[in-house]
Amino acid sequence: MTKKFRTHALDLPEIRSIIVSSLGYKDLASCARVSQDWNDLFTPPLYNSVVLSKQGPSMESIERHKHLIQRL
């Protein structure tokens, strides 16, 4: 008997990249709140480039995710 392994689409880096690049900031934030796995996947793109403003992330959030920030 042959075992079949199922691969979830989000397990494929190519698919993840396409999905993440097509989502806006609010959608990425919503996805990050779905589960811990999705948080791990969708949080890093939220902090690639951070704009400091009243509508942007809190200072606590920036401090917690500072290792992900590539551009401020």
Predicted model as a PDB file, atoms N, CA, C, CB and O in Angstrom, pLDDT in the B-factor column:
MODEL        1                                                                  
ATOM      1  N   MET A   1       0.835  -1.173   0.000  1.00 59.00           N  
ATOM      2  CA  MET A   1       0.000   0.000   0.000  1.00 59.00           C  
ATOM      3  C   MET A   1       0.891   1.251   0.000  1.00 59.00           C  
ATOM      4  CB  MET A   1      -0.956  -0.011   1.217  1.00 59.00           C  
ATOM      5  O   MET A   1       1.828   1.356   0.791  1.00 59.00           O  
ATOM      6  N   THR A   2       0.596   2.163  -0.865  1.00 66.00           N  
ATOM      7  CA  THR A   2       1.361   3.391  -0.983  1.00 66.00           C  
ATOM      8  C   THR A   2       0.686   4.488  -0.169  1.00 66.00           C  
ATOM      9  CB  THR A   2       1.502   3.812  -2.461  1.00 66.00           C  
ATOM     10  O   THR A   2      -0.520   4.712  -0.274  1.00 66.00           O  
ATOM     11  N   LYS A   3       1.493   5.167   0.645  1.00 70.00           N  
ATOM     12  CA  LYS A   3       0.955   6.291   1.413  1.00 70.00           C  
ATOM     13  C   LYS A   3       1.044   7.550   0.568  1.00 70.00           C  
ATOM     14  CB  LYS A   3       1.719   6.475   2.760  1.00 70.00           C  
ATOM     15  O   LYS A   3       2.056   7.806  -0.085  1.00 70.00           O  
ATOM     16  N   LYS A   4      -0.014   8.322   0.588  1.00 74.00           N  
ATOM     17  CA  LYS A   4      -0.027   9.593  -0.125  1.00 74.00           C  
ATOM     18  C   LYS A   4       0.153  10.707   0.889  1.00 74.00           C  
ATOM     19  CB  LYS A   4      -1.346   9.780  -0.937  1.00 74.00           C  
ATOM     20  O   LYS A   4      -0.544  10.766   1.902  1.00 74.00           O  
ATOM     21  N   PHE A   5       1.090  11.581   0.603  1.00 73.00           N  
ATOM     22  CA  PHE A   5       1.323  12.728   1.456  1.00 73.00           C  
ATOM     23  C   PHE A   5       0.673  13.941   0.811  1.00 73.00           C  
ATOM     24  CB  PHE A   5       2.840  12.961   1.690  1.00 73.00           C  
ATOM     25  O   PHE A   5       0.886  14.228  -0.367  1.00 73.00           O  
ATOM     26  N   ARG A   6      -0.101  14.625   1.580  1.00 77.00           N  
ATOM     27  CA  ARG A   6      -0.749  15.832   1.063  1.00 77.00           C  
ATOM     28  C   ARG A   6       0.076  17.044   1.470  1.00 77.00           C  
ATOM     29  CB  ARG A   6      -2.215  15.956   1.589  1.00 77.00           C  
ATOM     30  O   ARG A   6       0.514  17.168   2.614  1.00 77.00           O  
ATOM     31  N   THR A   7       0.270  17.912   0.529  1.00 76.00           N  
ATOM     32  CA  THR A   7       0.978  19.155   0.783  1.00 76.00           C  
ATOM     33  C   THR A   7      -0.029  20.284   0.713  1.00 76.00           C  
ATOM     34  CB  THR A   7       2.143  19.370  -0.229  1.00 76.00           C  
ATOM     35  O   THR A   7      -0.749  20.431  -0.274  1.00 76.00           O  
ATOM     36  N   HIS A   8      -0.071  21.069   1.756  1.00 77.00           N  
ATOM     37  CA  HIS A   8      -0.956  22.229   1.768  1.00 77.00           C  
ATOM     38  C   HIS A   8      -0.329  23.312   0.898  1.00 77.00           C  
ATOM     39  CB  HIS A   8      -1.204  22.747   3.227  1.00 77.00           C  
ATOM     40  O   HIS A   8       0.892  23.464   0.878  1.00 77.00           O  
ATOM     41  N   ALA A   9      -1.153  24.057   0.185  1.00 77.00           N  
ATOM     42  CA  ALA A   9      -0.646  25.087  -0.731  1.00 77.00           C  
ATOM     43  C   ALA A   9       0.244  26.097  -0.014  1.00 77.00           C  
ATOM     44  CB  ALA A   9      -1.809  25.814  -1.402  1.00 77.00           C  
ATOM     45  O   ALA A   9       1.227  26.569  -0.586  1.00 77.00           O  
ATOM     46  N   LEU A  10      -0.089  26.434   1.233  1.00 76.00           N  
ATOM     47  CA  LEU A  10       0.719  27.416   1.955  1.00 76.00           C  
ATOM     48  C   LEU A  10       2.055  26.848   2.426  1.00 76.00           C  
ATOM     49  CB  LEU A  10      -0.054  27.940   3.142  1.00 76.00           C  
ATOM     50  O   LEU A  10       2.895  27.589   2.937  1.00 76.00           O  
ATOM     51  N   ASP A  11       2.257  25.555   2.262  1.00 80.00           N  
ATOM     52  CA  ASP A  11       3.558  24.952   2.584  1.00 80.00           C  
ATOM     53  C   ASP A  11       4.567  25.176   1.458  1.00 80.00           C  
ATOM     54  CB  ASP A  11       3.397  23.446   2.850  1.00 80.00           C  
ATOM     55  O   ASP A  11       5.761  24.946   1.646  1.00 80.00           O  
ATOM     56  N   LEU A  12       4.107  25.615   0.312  1.00 84.00           N  
ATOM     57  CA  LEU A  12       4.977  25.836  -0.837  1.00 84.00           C  
ATOM     58  C   LEU A  12       5.418  27.297  -0.879  1.00 84.00           C  
ATOM     59  CB  LEU A  12       4.260  25.446  -2.152  1.00 84.00           C  
ATOM     60  O   LEU A  12       4.575  28.185  -1.006  1.00 84.00           O  
ATOM     61  N   PRO A  13       6.713  27.565  -0.776  1.00 83.00           N  
ATOM     62  CA  PRO A  13       7.194  28.955  -0.752  1.00 83.00           C  
ATOM     63  C   PRO A  13       6.748  29.788  -1.948  1.00 83.00           C  
ATOM     64  CB  PRO A  13       8.687  28.966  -0.686  1.00 83.00           C  
ATOM     65  O   PRO A  13       6.496  30.985  -1.811  1.00 83.00           O  
ATOM     66  N   GLU A  14       6.650  29.170  -3.106  1.00 88.00           N  
ATOM     67  CA  GLU A  14       6.250  29.907  -4.303  1.00 88.00           C  
ATOM     68  C   GLU A  14       4.817  30.411  -4.174  1.00 88.00           C  
ATOM     69  CB  GLU A  14       6.391  29.024  -5.549  1.00 88.00           C  
ATOM     70  O   GLU A  14       4.514  31.543  -4.552  1.00 88.00           O  
ATOM     71  N   ILE A  15       3.939  29.568  -3.640  1.00 88.00           N  
ATOM     72  CA  ILE A  15       2.533  29.939  -3.467  1.00 88.00           C  
ATOM     73  C   ILE A  15       2.412  31.014  -2.390  1.00 88.00           C  
ATOM     74  CB  ILE A  15       1.675  28.699  -3.096  1.00 88.00           C  
ATOM     75  O   ILE A  15       1.684  31.992  -2.559  1.00 88.00           O  
ATOM     76  N   ARG A  16       3.130  30.827  -1.283  1.00 85.00           N  
ATOM     77  CA  ARG A  16       3.103  31.825  -0.200  1.00 85.00           C  
ATOM     78  C   ARG A  16       3.530  33.192  -0.718  1.00 85.00           C  
ATOM     79  CB  ARG A  16       4.021  31.391   0.965  1.00 85.00           C  
ATOM     80  O   ARG A  16       2.907  34.206  -0.406  1.00 85.00           O  
ATOM     81  N   SER A  17       4.577  33.209  -1.497  1.00 87.00           N  
ATOM     82  CA  SER A  17       5.098  34.465  -2.029  1.00 87.00           C  
ATOM     83  C   SER A  17       4.065  35.174  -2.907  1.00 87.00           C  
ATOM     84  CB  SER A  17       6.374  34.209  -2.827  1.00 87.00           C  
ATOM     85  O   SER A  17       3.898  36.391  -2.816  1.00 87.00           O  
ATOM     86  N   ILE A  18       3.386  34.422  -3.743  1.00 92.00           N  
ATOM     87  CA  ILE A  18       2.362  34.995  -4.615  1.00 92.00           C  
ATOM     88  C   ILE A  18       1.207  35.562  -3.790  1.00 92.00           C  
ATOM     89  CB  ILE A  18       1.841  33.935  -5.603  1.00 92.00           C  
ATOM     90  O   ILE A  18       0.733  36.667  -4.053  1.00 92.00           O  
ATOM     91  N   ILE A  19       0.763  34.807  -2.801  1.00 91.00           N  
ATOM     92  CA  ILE A  19      -0.352  35.253  -1.958  1.00 91.00           C  
ATOM     93  C   ILE A  19       0.036  36.507  -1.183  1.00 91.00           C  
ATOM     94  CB  ILE A  19      -0.779  34.134  -0.984  1.00 91.00           C  
ATOM     95  O   ILE A  19      -0.693  37.500  -1.196  1.00 91.00           O  
ATOM     96  N   VAL A  20       1.177  36.463  -0.511  1.00 89.00           N  
ATOM     97  CA  VAL A  20       1.608  37.591   0.316  1.00 89.00           C  
ATOM     98  C   VAL A  20       1.788  38.844  -0.527  1.00 89.00           C  
ATOM     99  CB  VAL A  20       2.913  37.256   1.046  1.00 89.00           C  
ATOM    100  O   VAL A  20       1.400  39.931  -0.098  1.00 89.00           O  
ATOM    101  N   SER A  21       2.366  38.719  -1.710  1.00 90.00           N  
ATOM    102  CA  SER A  21       2.620  39.900  -2.540  1.00 90.00           C  
ATOM    103  C   SER A  21       1.339  40.501  -3.108  1.00 90.00           C  
ATOM    104  CB  SER A  21       3.558  39.541  -3.676  1.00 90.00           C  
ATOM    105  O   SER A  21       1.335  41.656  -3.535  1.00 90.00           O  
ATOM    106  N   SER A  22       0.258  39.737  -3.117  1.00 94.00           N  
ATOM    107  CA  SER A  22      -0.989  40.262  -3.675  1.00 94.00           C  
ATOM    108  C   SER A  22      -1.903  40.872  -2.610  1.00 94.00           C  
ATOM    109  CB  SER A  22      -1.728  39.160  -4.404  1.00 94.00           C  
ATOM    110  O   SER A  22      -2.946  41.431  -2.947  1.00 94.00           O  
ATOM    111  N   LEU A  23      -1.532  40.776  -1.342  1.00 93.00           N  
ATOM    112  CA  LEU A  23      -2.374  41.291  -0.263  1.00 93.00           C  
ATOM    113  C   LEU A  23      -1.909  42.663   0.202  1.00 93.00           C  
ATOM    114  CB  LEU A  23      -2.380  40.320   0.913  1.00 93.00           C  
ATOM    115  O   LEU A  23      -0.716  42.968   0.199  1.00 93.00           O  
ATOM    116  N   GLY A  24      -2.860  43.473   0.595  1.00 91.00           N  
ATOM    117  CA  GLY A  24      -2.551  44.770   1.173  1.00 91.00           C  
ATOM    118  C   GLY A  24      -2.298  44.643   2.666  1.00 91.00           C  
ATOM    119  O   GLY A  24      -2.432  43.565   3.245  1.00 91.00           O  
ATOM    120  N   TYR A  25      -1.931  45.758   3.279  1.00 88.00           N  
ATOM    121  CA  TYR A  25      -1.579  45.787   4.702  1.00 88.00           C  
ATOM    122  C   TYR A  25      -2.717  45.260   5.584  1.00 88.00           C  
ATOM    123  CB  TYR A  25      -1.215  47.213   5.122  1.00 88.00           C  
ATOM    124  O   TYR A  25      -2.477  44.431   6.462  1.00 88.00           O  
ATOM    125  N   LYS A  26      -3.947  45.728   5.365  1.00 91.00           N  
ATOM    126  CA  LYS A  26      -5.081  45.301   6.200  1.00 91.00           C  
ATOM    127  C   LYS A  26      -5.355  43.816   6.038  1.00 91.00           C  
ATOM    128  CB  LYS A  26      -6.341  46.103   5.849  1.00 91.00           C  
ATOM    129  O   LYS A  26      -5.654  43.129   7.016  1.00 91.00           O  
ATOM    130  N   ASP A  27      -5.256  43.315   4.817  1.00 95.00           N  
ATOM    131  CA  ASP A  27      -5.492  41.891   4.585  1.00 95.00           C  
ATOM    132  C   ASP A  27      -4.398  41.033   5.226  1.00 95.00           C  
ATOM    133  CB  ASP A  27      -5.570  41.606   3.082  1.00 95.00           C  
ATOM    134  O   ASP A  27      -4.686  39.982   5.800  1.00 95.00           O  
ATOM    135  N   LEU A  28      -3.143  41.482   5.127  1.00 93.00           N  
ATOM    136  CA  LEU A  28      -2.052  40.757   5.790  1.00 93.00           C  
ATOM    137  C   LEU A  28      -2.284  40.708   7.296  1.00 93.00           C  
ATOM    138  CB  LEU A  28      -0.691  41.419   5.482  1.00 93.00           C  
ATOM    139  O   LEU A  28      -2.088  39.669   7.927  1.00 93.00           O  
ATOM    140  N   ALA A  29      -2.702  41.840   7.873  1.00 92.00           N  
ATOM    141  CA  ALA A  29      -2.963  41.894   9.310  1.00 92.00           C  
ATOM    142  C   ALA A  29      -4.109  40.960   9.686  1.00 92.00           C  
ATOM    143  CB  ALA A  29      -3.285  43.333   9.747  1.00 92.00           C  
ATOM    144  O   ALA A  29      -4.042  40.289  10.715  1.00 92.00           O  
ATOM    145  N   SER A  30      -5.149  40.906   8.876  1.00 95.00           N  
ATOM    146  CA  SER A  30      -6.267  39.997   9.140  1.00 95.00           C  
ATOM    147  C   SER A  30      -5.819  38.545   9.074  1.00 95.00           C  
ATOM    148  CB  SER A  30      -7.401  40.239   8.143  1.00 95.00           C  
ATOM    149  O   SER A  30      -6.194  37.737   9.925  1.00 95.00           O  
ATOM    150  N   CYS A  31      -5.025  38.214   8.076  1.00 93.00           N  
ATOM    151  CA  CYS A  31      -4.523  36.844   7.933  1.00 93.00           C  
ATOM    152  C   CYS A  31      -3.632  36.463   9.118  1.00 93.00           C  
ATOM    153  CB  CYS A  31      -3.742  36.695   6.611  1.00 93.00           C  
ATOM    154  O   CYS A  31      -3.664  35.323   9.582  1.00 93.00           O  
ATOM    155  N   ALA A  32      -2.850  37.408   9.596  1.00 93.00           N  
ATOM    156  CA  ALA A  32      -1.944  37.135  10.714  1.00 93.00           C  
ATOM    157  C   ALA A  32      -2.703  36.799  11.988  1.00 93.00           C  
ATOM    158  CB  ALA A  32      -1.034  38.328  10.957  1.00 93.00           C  
ATOM    159  O   ALA A  32      -2.139  36.188  12.895  1.00 93.00           O  
ATOM    160  N   ARG A  33      -3.965  37.185  12.074  1.00 94.00           N  
ATOM    161  CA  ARG A  33      -4.762  36.917  13.277  1.00 94.00           C  
ATOM    162  C   ARG A  33      -5.532  35.607  13.219  1.00 94.00           C  
ATOM    163  CB  ARG A  33      -5.726  38.040  13.502  1.00 94.00           C  
ATOM    164  O   ARG A  33      -6.219  35.263  14.181  1.00 94.00           O  
ATOM    165  N   VAL A  34      -5.440  34.867  12.124  1.00 94.00           N  
ATOM    166  CA  VAL A  34      -6.219  33.631  11.972  1.00 94.00           C  
ATOM    167  C   VAL A  34      -5.733  32.534  12.911  1.00 94.00           C  
ATOM    168  CB  VAL A  34      -6.151  33.140  10.530  1.00 94.00           C  
ATOM    169  O   VAL A  34      -6.538  31.918  13.609  1.00 94.00           O  
ATOM    170  N   SER A  35      -4.449  32.287  12.936  1.00 92.00           N  
ATOM    171  CA  SER A  35      -3.882  31.225  13.769  1.00 92.00           C  
ATOM    172  C   SER A  35      -2.396  31.504  13.975  1.00 92.00           C  
ATOM    173  CB  SER A  35      -4.101  29.817  13.119  1.00 92.00           C  
ATOM    174  O   SER A  35      -1.838  32.415  13.363  1.00 92.00           O  
ATOM    175  N   GLN A  36      -1.766  30.726  14.829  1.00 92.00           N  
ATOM    176  CA  GLN A  36      -0.333  30.922  15.067  1.00 92.00           C  
ATOM    177  C   GLN A  36       0.476  30.635  13.802  1.00 92.00           C  
ATOM    178  CB  GLN A  36       0.149  30.021  16.218  1.00 92.00           C  
ATOM    179  O   GLN A  36       1.436  31.345  13.504  1.00 92.00           O  
ATOM    180  N   ASP A  37       0.094  29.600  13.063  1.00 87.00           N  
ATOM    181  CA  ASP A  37       0.804  29.295  11.809  1.00 87.00           C  
ATOM    182  C   ASP A  37       0.691  30.453  10.822  1.00 87.00           C  
ATOM    183  CB  ASP A  37       0.246  28.005  11.172  1.00 87.00           C  
ATOM    184  O   ASP A  37       1.680  30.847  10.204  1.00 87.00           O  
ATOM    185  N   TRP A  38      -0.511  30.992  10.676  1.00 88.00           N  
ATOM    186  CA  TRP A  38      -0.702  32.112   9.759  1.00 88.00           C  
ATOM    187  C   TRP A  38      -0.005  33.354  10.279  1.00 88.00           C  
ATOM    188  CB  TRP A  38      -2.190  32.390   9.552  1.00 88.00           C  
ATOM    189  O   TRP A  38       0.502  34.151   9.490  1.00 88.00           O  
ATOM    190  N   ASN A  39       0.030  33.533  11.594  1.00 92.00           N  
ATOM    191  CA  ASN A  39       0.746  34.665  12.170  1.00 92.00           C  
ATOM    192  C   ASN A  39       2.215  34.591  11.786  1.00 92.00           C  
ATOM    193  CB  ASN A  39       0.587  34.695  13.705  1.00 92.00           C  
ATOM    194  O   ASN A  39       2.810  35.589  11.379  1.00 92.00           O  
ATOM    195  N   ASP A  40       2.792  33.414  11.915  1.00 90.00           N  
ATOM    196  CA  ASP A  40       4.202  33.225  11.552  1.00 90.00           C  
ATOM    197  C   ASP A  40       4.444  33.514  10.076  1.00 90.00           C  
ATOM    198  CB  ASP A  40       4.649  31.799  11.881  1.00 90.00           C  
ATOM    199  O   ASP A  40       5.519  33.985   9.705  1.00 90.00           O  
ATOM    200  N   LEU A  41       3.468  33.239   9.244  1.00 88.00           N  
ATOM    201  CA  LEU A  41       3.594  33.429   7.799  1.00 88.00           C  
ATOM    202  C   LEU A  41       3.350  34.872   7.365  1.00 88.00           C  
ATOM    203  CB  LEU A  41       2.632  32.519   7.080  1.00 88.00           C  
ATOM    204  O   LEU A  41       4.095  35.408   6.545  1.00 88.00           O  
ATOM    205  N   PHE A  42       2.308  35.504   7.913  1.00 91.00           N  
ATOM    206  CA  PHE A  42       1.877  36.804   7.408  1.00 91.00           C  
ATOM    207  C   PHE A  42       2.404  38.003   8.191  1.00 91.00           C  
ATOM    208  CB  PHE A  42       0.402  36.852   7.400  1.00 91.00           C  
ATOM    209  O   PHE A  42       2.273  39.132   7.718  1.00 91.00           O  
ATOM    210  N   THR A  43       2.992  37.806   9.362  1.00 92.00           N  
ATOM    211  CA  THR A  43       3.515  38.938  10.127  1.00 92.00           C  
ATOM    212  C   THR A  43       4.787  39.527   9.517  1.00 92.00           C  
ATOM    213  CB  THR A  43       3.790  38.509  11.551  1.00 92.00           C  
ATOM    214  O   THR A  43       4.870  40.751   9.412  1.00 92.00           O  
ATOM    215  N   PRO A  44       5.782  38.737   9.109  1.00 91.00           N  
ATOM    216  CA  PRO A  44       7.006  39.344   8.565  1.00 91.00           C  
ATOM    217  C   PRO A  44       6.778  40.352   7.436  1.00 91.00           C  
ATOM    218  CB  PRO A  44       7.905  38.265   8.066  1.00 91.00           C  
ATOM    219  O   PRO A  44       7.426  41.399   7.441  1.00 91.00           O  
ATOM    220  N   PRO A  45       5.890  40.091   6.467  1.00 90.00           N  
ATOM    221  CA  PRO A  45       5.693  41.101   5.413  1.00 90.00           C  
ATOM    222  C   PRO A  45       5.093  42.410   5.939  1.00 90.00           C  
ATOM    223  CB  PRO A  45       4.793  40.539   4.327  1.00 90.00           C  
ATOM    224  O   PRO A  45       5.276  43.463   5.329  1.00 90.00           O  
ATOM    225  N   LEU A  46       4.386  42.347   7.054  1.00 88.00           N  
ATOM    226  CA  LEU A  46       3.808  43.563   7.632  1.00 88.00           C  
ATOM    227  C   LEU A  46       4.886  44.529   8.112  1.00 88.00           C  
ATOM    228  CB  LEU A  46       2.883  43.207   8.790  1.00 88.00           C  
ATOM    229  O   LEU A  46       4.660  45.737   8.188  1.00 88.00           O  
ATOM    230  N   TYR A  47       6.052  43.991   8.433  1.00 87.00           N  
ATOM    231  CA  TYR A  47       7.113  44.806   9.005  1.00 87.00           C  
ATOM    232  C   TYR A  47       8.309  44.995   8.075  1.00 87.00           C  
ATOM    233  CB  TYR A  47       7.574  44.193  10.283  1.00 87.00           C  
ATOM    234  O   TYR A  47       9.350  45.493   8.505  1.00 87.00           O  
ATOM    235  N   ASN A  48       8.176  44.607   6.809  1.00 85.00           N  
ATOM    236  CA  ASN A  48       9.268  44.851   5.857  1.00 85.00           C  
ATOM    237  C   ASN A  48       9.583  46.337   5.782  1.00 85.00           C  
ATOM    238  CB  ASN A  48       8.905  44.314   4.456  1.00 85.00           C  
ATOM    239  O   ASN A  48      10.744  46.744   5.836  1.00 85.00           O  
ATOM    240  N   SER A  49       8.549  47.125   5.659  1.00 82.00           N  
ATOM    241  CA  SER A  49       8.703  48.568   5.560  1.00 82.00           C  
ATOM    242  C   SER A  49       7.683  49.205   6.493  1.00 82.00           C  
ATOM    243  CB  SER A  49       8.520  49.068   4.084  1.00 82.00           C  
ATOM    244  O   SER A  49       6.480  49.017   6.313  1.00 82.00           O  
ATOM    245  N   VAL A  50       8.146  49.951   7.483  1.00 80.00           N  
ATOM    246  CA  VAL A  50       7.262  50.535   8.485  1.00 80.00           C  
ATOM    247  C   VAL A  50       7.249  52.048   8.335  1.00 80.00           C  
ATOM    248  CB  VAL A  50       7.701  50.134   9.909  1.00 80.00           C  
ATOM    249  O   VAL A  50       8.297  52.689   8.254  1.00 80.00           O  
ATOM    250  N   VAL A  51       6.049  52.605   8.301  1.00 80.00           N  
ATOM    251  CA  VAL A  51       5.864  54.054   8.264  1.00 80.00           C  
ATOM    252  C   VAL A  51       5.305  54.455   9.623  1.00 80.00           C  
ATOM    253  CB  VAL A  51       4.904  54.502   7.079  1.00 80.00           C  
ATOM    254  O   VAL A  51       4.267  53.952  10.051  1.00 80.00           O  
ATOM    255  N   LEU A  52       5.996  55.356  10.288  1.00 81.00           N  
ATOM    256  CA  LEU A  52       5.533  55.815  11.593  1.00 81.00           C  
ATOM    257  C   LEU A  52       4.436  56.857  11.399  1.00 81.00           C  
ATOM    258  CB  LEU A  52       6.708  56.399  12.428  1.00 81.00           C  
ATOM    259  O   LEU A  52       4.677  57.942  10.871  1.00 81.00           O  
ATOM    260  N   SER A  53       3.239  56.509  11.831  1.00 82.00           N  
ATOM    261  CA  SER A  53       2.100  57.419  11.737  1.00 82.00           C  
ATOM    262  C   SER A  53       1.062  56.980  12.761  1.00 82.00           C  
ATOM    263  CB  SER A  53       1.495  57.437  10.289  1.00 82.00           C  
ATOM    264  O   SER A  53       1.206  55.934  13.394  1.00 82.00           O  
ATOM    265  N   LYS A  54       0.018  57.781  12.920  1.00 82.00           N  
ATOM    266  CA  LYS A  54      -1.048  57.426  13.864  1.00 82.00           C  
ATOM    267  C   LYS A  54      -1.765  56.154  13.438  1.00 82.00           C  
ATOM    268  CB  LYS A  54      -2.055  58.571  13.989  1.00 82.00           C  
ATOM    269  O   LYS A  54      -2.253  55.408  14.287  1.00 82.00           O  
ATOM    270  N   GLN A  55      -1.836  55.894  12.122  1.00 79.00           N  
ATOM    271  CA  GLN A  55      -2.521  54.704  11.614  1.00 79.00           C  
ATOM    272  C   GLN A  55      -1.597  53.476  11.566  1.00 79.00           C  
ATOM    273  CB  GLN A  55      -3.079  54.985  10.221  1.00 79.00           C  
ATOM    274  O   GLN A  55      -2.070  52.358  11.359  1.00 79.00           O  
ATOM    275  N   GLY A  56      -0.315  53.672  11.750  1.00 77.00           N  
ATOM    276  CA  GLY A  56       0.653  52.580  11.658  1.00 77.00           C  
ATOM    277  C   GLY A  56       0.688  51.737  12.916  1.00 77.00           C  
ATOM    278  O   GLY A  56      -0.113  51.939  13.829  1.00 77.00           O  
ATOM    279  N   PRO A  57       1.609  50.798  12.965  1.00 81.00           N  
ATOM    280  CA  PRO A  57       1.715  49.919  14.134  1.00 81.00           C  
ATOM    281  C   PRO A  57       2.136  50.699  15.380  1.00 81.00           C  
ATOM    282  CB  PRO A  57       2.718  48.788  13.861  1.00 81.00           C  
ATOM    283  O   PRO A  57       2.794  51.735  15.290  1.00 81.00           O  
ATOM    284  N   SER A  58       1.742  50.179  16.540  1.00 83.00           N  
ATOM    285  CA  SER A  58       2.102  50.817  17.805  1.00 83.00           C  
ATOM    286  C   SER A  58       3.600  50.661  18.064  1.00 83.00           C  
ATOM    287  CB  SER A  58       1.286  50.215  18.973  1.00 83.00           C  
ATOM    288  O   SER A  58       4.264  49.819  17.460  1.00 83.00           O  
ATOM    289  N   MET A  59       4.109  51.474  18.958  1.00 85.00           N  
ATOM    290  CA  MET A  59       5.524  51.388  19.310  1.00 85.00           C  
ATOM    291  C   MET A  59       5.827  50.039  19.957  1.00 85.00           C  
ATOM    292  CB  MET A  59       5.920  52.539  20.258  1.00 85.00           C  
ATOM    293  O   MET A  59       6.914  49.494  19.767  1.00 85.00           O  
ATOM    294  N   GLU A  60       4.879  49.497  20.717  1.00 89.00           N  
ATOM    295  CA  GLU A  60       5.073  48.177  21.322  1.00 89.00           C  
ATOM    296  C   GLU A  60       5.208  47.107  20.241  1.00 89.00           C  
ATOM    297  CB  GLU A  60       3.900  47.836  22.267  1.00 89.00           C  
ATOM    298  O   GLU A  60       6.048  46.212  20.336  1.00 89.00           O  
ATOM    299  N   SER A  61       4.376  47.214  19.226  1.00 86.00           N  
ATOM    300  CA  SER A  61       4.424  46.257  18.123  1.00 86.00           C  
ATOM    301  C   SER A  61       5.736  46.387  17.345  1.00 86.00           C  
ATOM    302  CB  SER A  61       3.226  46.466  17.182  1.00 86.00           C  
ATOM    303  O   SER A  61       6.335  45.385  16.953  1.00 86.00           O  
ATOM    304  N   ILE A  62       6.170  47.618  17.127  1.00 85.00           N  
ATOM    305  CA  ILE A  62       7.440  47.839  16.426  1.00 85.00           C  
ATOM    306  C   ILE A  62       8.598  47.261  17.235  1.00 85.00           C  
ATOM    307  CB  ILE A  62       7.667  49.347  16.168  1.00 85.00           C  
ATOM    308  O   ILE A  62       9.492  46.626  16.676  1.00 85.00           O  
ATOM    309  N   GLU A  63       8.581  47.477  18.527  1.00 89.00           N  
ATOM    310  CA  GLU A  63       9.640  46.937  19.388  1.00 89.00           C  
ATOM    311  C   GLU A  63       9.651  45.405  19.345  1.00 89.00           C  
ATOM    312  CB  GLU A  63       9.453  47.426  20.842  1.00 89.00           C  
ATOM    313  O   GLU A  63      10.713  44.788  19.270  1.00 89.00           O  
ATOM    314  N   ARG A  64       8.471  44.806  19.393  1.00 89.00           N  
ATOM    315  CA  ARG A  64       8.353  43.344  19.396  1.00 89.00           C  
ATOM    316  C   ARG A  64       8.812  42.737  18.067  1.00 89.00           C  
ATOM    317  CB  ARG A  64       6.904  42.933  19.685  1.00 89.00           C  
ATOM    318  O   ARG A  64       9.323  41.617  18.041  1.00 89.00           O  
ATOM    319  N   HIS A  65       8.633  43.464  16.975  1.00 86.00           N  
ATOM    320  CA  HIS A  65       8.949  42.924  15.647  1.00 86.00           C  
ATOM    321  C   HIS A  65      10.118  43.636  14.970  1.00 86.00           C  
ATOM    322  CB  HIS A  65       7.733  43.013  14.760  1.00 86.00           C  
ATOM    323  O   HIS A  65      10.277  43.546  13.753  1.00 86.00           O  
ATOM    324  N   LYS A  66      10.923  44.329  15.736  1.00 88.00           N  
ATOM    325  CA  LYS A  66      12.027  45.125  15.148  1.00 88.00           C  
ATOM    326  C   LYS A  66      12.994  44.285  14.328  1.00 88.00           C  
ATOM    327  CB  LYS A  66      12.799  45.835  16.246  1.00 88.00           C  
ATOM    328  O   LYS A  66      13.631  44.800  13.409  1.00 88.00           O  
ATOM    329  N   HIS A  67      13.114  43.013  14.642  1.00 90.00           N  
ATOM    330  CA  HIS A  67      14.015  42.141  13.881  1.00 90.00           C  
ATOM    331  C   HIS A  67      13.513  41.902  12.454  1.00 90.00           C  
ATOM    332  CB  HIS A  67      14.179  40.804  14.601  1.00 90.00           C  
ATOM    333  O   HIS A  67      14.276  41.455  11.598  1.00 90.00           O  
ATOM    334  N   LEU A  68      12.232  42.195  12.193  1.00 89.00           N  
ATOM    335  CA  LEU A  68      11.670  42.003  10.866  1.00 89.00           C  
ATOM    336  C   LEU A  68      11.732  43.258   9.990  1.00 89.00           C  
ATOM    337  CB  LEU A  68      10.249  41.549  10.991  1.00 89.00           C  
ATOM    338  O   LEU A  68      11.559  43.179   8.774  1.00 89.00           O  
ATOM    339  N   ILE A  69      11.978  44.412  10.612  1.00 88.00           N  
ATOM    340  CA  ILE A  69      11.953  45.677   9.877  1.00 88.00           C  
ATOM    341  C   ILE A  69      13.172  45.799   8.977  1.00 88.00           C  
ATOM    342  CB  ILE A  69      11.892  46.866  10.846  1.00 88.00           C  
ATOM    343  O   ILE A  69      14.311  45.698   9.432  1.00 88.00           O  
ATOM    344  N   GLN A  70      12.912  46.017   7.693  1.00 87.00           N  
ATOM    345  CA  GLN A  70      13.986  46.202   6.729  1.00 87.00           C  
ATOM    346  C   GLN A  70      14.128  47.671   6.331  1.00 87.00           C  
ATOM    347  CB  GLN A  70      13.737  45.344   5.492  1.00 87.00           C  
ATOM    348  O   GLN A  70      15.209  48.116   5.944  1.00 87.00           O  
ATOM    349  N   ARG A  71      13.014  48.425   6.431  1.00 84.00           N  
ATOM    350  CA  ARG A  71      13.031  49.828   6.032  1.00 84.00           C  
ATOM    351  C   ARG A  71      12.092  50.587   6.954  1.00 84.00           C  
ATOM    352  CB  ARG A  71      12.619  50.005   4.532  1.00 84.00           C  
ATOM    353  O   ARG A  71      10.968  50.151   7.206  1.00 84.00           O  
ATOM    354  N   LEU A  72      12.557  51.728   7.458  1.00 76.00           N  
ATOM    355  CA  LEU A  72      11.755  52.535   8.361  1.00 76.00           C  
ATOM    356  C   LEU A  72      11.496  53.885   7.741  1.00 76.00           C  
ATOM    357  CB  LEU A  72      12.441  52.690   9.718  1.00 76.00           C  
ATOM    358  O   LEU A  72      10.831  54.725   8.347  1.00 76.00           O  
TER     359      LEU A  72                                                      
ENDMDL                                                                          
END                                                                             
